[in-house]
Amino acid sequence: MKGEQALEIIQKIFSNVFSCDNPYSLGEILEKMAFDVKLPKKVFDSTTNEMTWADSIHFSSFITQSNMEKKDYDTGWMLPKVKVDSLDQVISIWQSINFTTTERVSNSSNVSLSDTIYGCCNVYHCTNCSSSKNIIYCDSCSEVEFLLASQRSTLSSFCIRVDDSINCSNSYNVIWSNKVSNSFFIQDCFDLYECIFCSHIANKKYCIANMQFEKEEYFQIKRAIINWILGS
């Protein structure tokens, strides 16, 4: 996925979450909203020196999945047997073929700057995600769509910064919660609709900081909070 398409997806997410246009570049989104998300790091293919992306960088040699497959098709990875005189010799030979594969993608399409992606489409700079589509800057998410800067969440859509949560939609900054929609800054909650700055409550709507508001005054405050979030 190219950056332009990633921004189009982000625009759709912002429209659903904040009812406004996205004012940020991809770099600003990464800095402001995905600053704490574990994402693939830039490394270089040891066989071609081309830039690639790896889930872990604690290795010395890398090869992209496509280059690994190309060599396997062209010449194979088996080596001719040689006389072994020492353990150092064996280790040296092993090191000559022991590349860490990068940009590992299985049964997926339109994936870029990512590693360990399974059964996904339209993925930009994510890691360890599966059965998802239209995701950007995400780690360990599954069965989600239109998610941005989120971690370890599932069965959610049109959310930003949703961590360790399930069944969330149209929400921002939700942690360890279930069945949350149209809400901001929620932690350890269940079944909330249109709530902001709430923790440890369930089955509520139009609450702010665990206080019950009337619908009209709630939306007045919500607009001010959206402006505060976006710095306008």
Backbone hydrogen bonds, N-H to C=O, Kabsch-Sander energy under -0.5 kcal/mol:
donor,donor_aa,acceptor,acceptor_aa,energy
6,A,2,K,-2.1
7,L,3,G,-2.3
8,E,4,E,-1.6
9,I,5,Q,-2.1
10,I,6,A,-2.4
11,Q,7,L,-2.3
12,K,8,E,-1.6
13,I,9,I,-2.0
14,F,10,I,-2.9
15,S,11,Q,-2.3
16,N,12,K,-1.7
17,V,13,I,-2.6
18,F,14,F,-2.7
19,S,14,F,-0.9
19,S,15,S,-0.6
20,C,14,F,-0.8
29,I,25,S,-2.4
30,L,26,L,-2.4
31,E,27,G,-2.1
32,K,28,E,-2.9
33,M,29,I,-2.7
34,A,29,I,-1.2
34,A,30,L,-0.6
37,V,34,A,-1.3
39,L,37,V,-0.6
41,K,54,A,-2.7
43,V,52,T,-2.5
45,D,50,E,-3.1
46,S,62,F,-3.0
49,N,45,D,-2.9
52,T,43,V,-2.8
54,A,41,K,-2.5
59,F,57,I,-1.0
63,I,100,T,-2.1
65,Q,102,T,-1.8
68,M,64,T,-2.6
69,E,65,Q,-2.4
70,K,66,S,-2.0
71,K,67,N,-2.2
72,D,68,M,-2.0
73,Y,69,E,-2.1
74,D,70,K,-2.8
75,T,71,K,-2.5
76,G,71,K,-2.7
85,D,83,K,-0.6
90,V,86,S,-1.5
91,I,87,L,-2.7
92,S,88,D,-2.4
93,I,89,Q,-2.3
94,W,90,V,-2.6
95,Q,91,I,-2.6
96,S,92,S,-1.1
97,I,93,I,-0.6
97,I,94,W,-1.5
98,N,94,W,-1.2
99,F,97,I,-1.6
100,T,61,S,-2.7
101,T,99,F,-0.6
102,T,63,I,-2.3
103,E,53,W,-1.9
105,V,103,E,-0.7
106,S,117,I,-2.9
109,S,120,C,-2.0
112,S,123,V,-1.9
115,D,126,C,-1.7
116,T,104,R,-0.6
117,I,104,R,-2.0
118,Y,129,C,-2.5
119,G,106,S,-2.8
121,C,132,S,-1.7
122,N,109,S,-1.6
123,V,110,N,-2.2
124,Y,135,I,-2.2
125,H,112,S,-2.5
127,T,138,C,-2.2
128,N,115,D,-1.4
128,N,116,T,-0.5
129,C,116,T,-1.0
130,S,141,C,-2.0
131,S,118,Y,-2.1
133,K,144,V,-1.8
134,N,121,C,-1.8
135,I,122,N,-1.9
136,I,147,L,-2.2
137,Y,124,Y,-2.3
139,D,150,S,-2.3
140,S,127,T,-2.2
142,S,153,S,-1.9
143,E,130,S,-1.7
145,E,156,S,-1.8
146,F,133,K,-1.5
147,L,134,N,-1.0
148,L,159,C,-2.2
149,A,136,I,-2.3
151,Q,162,V,-1.8
152,R,139,D,-2.4
154,T,165,S,-1.9
155,L,142,S,-1.2
157,S,168,C,-2.2
158,F,145,E,-1.5
159,C,146,F,-1.3
160,I,171,S,-2.3
161,R,148,L,-2.2
163,D,161,R,-0.6
163,D,174,V,-3.1
164,D,151,Q,-2.0
166,I,177,S,-2.0
167,N,154,T,-1.3
169,S,180,V,-2.1
170,N,157,S,-1.3
171,S,158,F,-0.7
172,Y,183,S,-2.3
173,N,160,I,-2.6
174,V,161,R,-1.5
175,I,186,I,-2.8
176,W,163,D,-2.0
178,N,189,C,-2.0
179,K,166,I,-1.6
180,V,167,N,-0.8
181,S,192,L,-2.1
182,N,169,S,-1.8
184,F,195,C,-1.8
185,F,172,Y,-2.0
186,I,173,N,-2.0
187,Q,198,C,-2.0
188,D,175,I,-2.4
190,F,201,I,-1.8
191,D,178,N,-2.1
192,L,179,K,-1.4
193,Y,204,K,-1.9
194,E,181,S,-1.9
196,I,207,C,-2.5
197,F,184,F,-1.6
198,C,185,F,-1.2
200,H,187,Q,-1.9
203,N,190,F,-1.9
204,K,191,D,-1.1
206,Y,193,Y,-1.1
206,Y,194,E,-1.9
207,C,194,E,-0.6
208,I,211,M,-2.3
209,A,196,I,-2.3
211,M,208,I,-1.3
213,F,206,Y,-2.4
218,Y,214,E,-2.4
219,F,215,K,-2.0
220,Q,216,E,-1.4
221,I,217,E,-1.9
222,K,218,Y,-2.5
223,R,219,F,-1.8
224,A,220,Q,-1.2
225,I,221,I,-2.1
226,I,222,K,-2.4
227,N,223,R,-2.1
228,W,224,A,-1.9
229,I,225,I,-2.7
230,L,226,I,-2.3
231,G,228,W,-0.8
232,S,227,N,-2.6
